[in-house]
Amino acid sequence: MGIFETIIIAIVEGLTEFLPVSSTGHMIIAQNVLGVESTDFVKAFTFIIQFGAILSVVCLYWKKFFHLNEVPQGVTGAKAFLIKYDFYWKLLVAFLPAAVFGLLFSDAIDAMLERVEVVAITLVLGGIFMLFCDKIFGKGTKEKMTERNALMVGLYQCISMIPGVSRSMATIVGGMSQGLTRKAAAEFSFFLAVPTMLAATAYKLLKLIMDPVQRAVLVDNMTTLIVGNVVAFIVALLAIKFFIEFVSKYGFKAFGWYRIIVGGAIIVMMLCGVSLEI
């Protein structure tokens, strides 16, 4: 994979990782259009450059990630701890369901990831749902997340382990189902992406490092990984800003139609005999 292919795939990752359109589906199309062979390194590359996208969230919302609440006088013990670390506590509550589910069903998830027809179908079905989700849930009124809300969003996130569903779509819908505003639901989805994607990336990277052959491949392609992460970081930063403004004004219908078009494109490519691999 050359520098041109590296930059294009990283742009696709940065653009689609936090939008409710499934980065997996876009990776299928991008890799095949570019003629990039789906080797073990390429599969690892698409996971590792998520780190750049993660950093974009932390950079954009650094005040959230590095701010601790003041504890009122007289409040001590567990209650004081939960007040002070409220942001991290709710992220942990939302993260745990996917962490447990992912560890238990890792092999089954990887097997589904190899089935391109699953990605195409879930893209289309998810797109149809997004055409109506604004009417189903409304704009919402809540700006703050409770522990129960966080847990429900975390359970919704488990659905996104089906390739093509989109982690962003599942968690935003989960937030809207709890009465959060579009903006609040989207922002919590971004926050939750940090521990979720970091854990998934670290797990995949660790498996590669434990294999001497794959470890050598990673070292030999370090420049490719660095370029990919830098590009993904910059593009994701711009994509997040665009998405928050767009969805606050116009909702999710446009993303629904887009998902249907992309899923349909994959189905047409398959029917035409194009060999698609992830």
N, C-alpha and C positions, 0 to 999 in steps of 0.2 A: 504494500500500500504506500503510494507516494505522498508527497506533501500536499498536492492538490486534492487528492481523495481524502486525506486527513482533515483538511480545512472544511471541505464540503460536508463530510459526515458530522464534524463537530458543530457546524452551523445548524444542521438539521437537529442535532441533539439539543443544542441551546434553545432553539426556537420552539421545540415541541415538548420538552420535558415537563414544563409547568403549565402548559395549555391542555385543555381536556380533549386532546385529539389522538393520543397514543403515540409515544415516541417509537414504540416497537414497530408499528405499521409503517411509519415513515422511514425507519432504518431499512426495512425490507426493500422498499422502492429505491431509496438512495443507493444502497449497496449494489443492487442489480443494474440500475441505470449507469453507475460508474464502472460496472464490471469487476467489482471487488469480490474476490473469493472469500467465502465464509470460513476462514481458518479459526483455530483456537485463539490466536492472537487478536484477530478482528473482533471476535465475540467478547474477548476480555477488554479490548479497547473501548467498545460501546458502553461497558460498565464503568471502567476506570475514569472516563471523561465526565462521568456524572459528578465527580468530585469538584470540577470546575463550576458546574451548575449549582452545587450545594453552596460553594463559597459566595456565589452571587446573591443568594438569599441572605446569608449572614451579613454581607457587606451592605445590602440595601436596608436591612432591618436591624442594624447593629445595636441600636438603642434598646430594642426588645430583647435581644440575646444577651446583652451585658448590663441589664438593669435589674436591680433587686428592690422589691417593695419594702417600704418602711413598716416596721411592726409597731402598732400602738403600744403605749406604755401599759404595763400590767398584763400584757398577753405573753404567755410563756409556753414552753413545751412544744408538742406536736402542732398545736394551732399556730404558734408563732412561726414555726418552720414552714408550714403550708402557706402562710401569708407572704413570707419573705421570698420563697421560691415558687410562687404560684405559677408562673409561666412554665418553668421546667417541669413542675409536677403534672400539669395538664398535658404537656407534651409526652411525658412518660406514660400516663394513663392511656393516651391515644395510640402510642407506639406499641405497647405490649401485645395487643391482639395479633397484629401482623407479625411480630417477632416470634410468637409462639406458633402461629399458623405456618409461617415460613419454615421454621425448623422441622416441624412435623411432616410437612408435605413438600419439602424441597425437591425431591426426585420427581414427583408428579407434576410440579410446576414447570420444571425443566423440560419434561416430556411434552407438555402442552405448548411450550415455547417453540418447539420444533415443528408444530403443526400450523402452517401458514393459513389454512382455511379457517382455523379457530380465530386468528387475528382478524381476518377479513370479515367474518360473520359478526364478531363482537363490535367491530368498528361500525358496521351498518346498524346493528340493533341499538348500540349506544347512541348513535347519531339520531335515530328516530326518537329515542327517549328524550334527548336534549331539545328536540323541537318543542316539547310540551312541558319540560321541567319548570320553566318560569311560571306557567299557569298552575301547575300542580302545587308548587311550594310558595309561590308569590315572592315578593321582594324581601320579606322578613323584616323584623324590627330589632332583634337582639344584636348587640355589639360585643357583649362579653360572653365568654365560654365558661360553663360550669363543668365539674368533674363528670357528670352524667353525659353532658353534651360531648365532651372529649372522648369518652368511652364509645359512644355511638359512632362518632366519626372514625374511630379506630377500627370498629367492626366493619364499617362500610369500606375501609381501606383494604380489608382482606379480599373483597370482591375483585379488586384491581390486580390480584395475582393471576387472574385469567388474562392471558395475553390479548391486547387490543382493547381492554376495558378502559384503561388509562387511570393511573393512580390519582392524578389531578381531578378527573371527572368524578371518581368515586368519593373522594374526600370532600370535594365542594358540594356535591349532592347530599352527602352525609351532614354537612354543616347546615345546608338550607333546610333539610328535613327537621333540624332542631330549632328552626325559627331564626337563624342568623341571617343578617343581610348578605347580599351577594359579595360585597367587599370583605366583610368579616370572615365569611366562609372561605373565600379565595385566599385571604392572607393566612388563615390557620392552616390551610392546605399547604402553602409554601413552608410555613414553620415546621409542620410535621414531616415534610420531605427531607429535612436535614438529618434527623436521626435515622429515619427509614432508609434513605438512599445511602447514607454513610455506612450503616450496618450491612446492607446488601453488597455495596462495593467492597468493603473490607473483607467480607466473607468470601467473595469470589476471588479477590486478590490473594488472600491467604492460601486458598486452595492451589492457585497457580504457583505461588512462591514455594510451597511444599514440594512441588514437582521440579526436580533439577533441570529438566529439559525446558519446561515452560518458563522457569526463572531466568534461564539464559536468554530466551527469546525476549522477555520483558526488558532485560538489561540492554540488549542490542537495539531495541526500539524505543529507548528512553526519550530521544528527541521527538519522536512521533507522539508519545504520550504527553509530553510537556506542551507541545503546540496544540494538541487537541483540547487539553484542559484550559489553556489560555483563551482559545477561541470560544469554547463552550461557556466560559465565565462571562465574557463580554456580551455575547449574543443573548444568553439567558437573562442578564441584567436588563437589557433593552426589552426583551419579551415580557418580563414580569411587569415592568412599568406600563407597557402597552395594554396588557391583559387586564390589569386592575381598572384602568380608565375605561376601556371598551366594555367590559362586562358590567360595570356599575351603571353605564348609560343604556346599553342595548341588550343585555342579557346573553343567553347562550344559544339562541336559535341559529346564528351564523355558524357557530362551531358544530352544531348538529348537522347542518347541510354539508359542511366541509368533511366531517367524518364519513358521511354516506358516500360522498364522491371518492374519497381515498379508499374506503373499503370496497366500493364498486370497482375501482381501478385495479385493485389487487385481484379481485375475482375474475375480471376480464383478462388480465395477464395470465392467470392460471388456466382459464379456458382456452386461451390461445397457445398453450403449451410452453409458456415461459417458465423456466425452472427457477423457483423462488426459494431461497434458504435464508435462515436467520443466523 
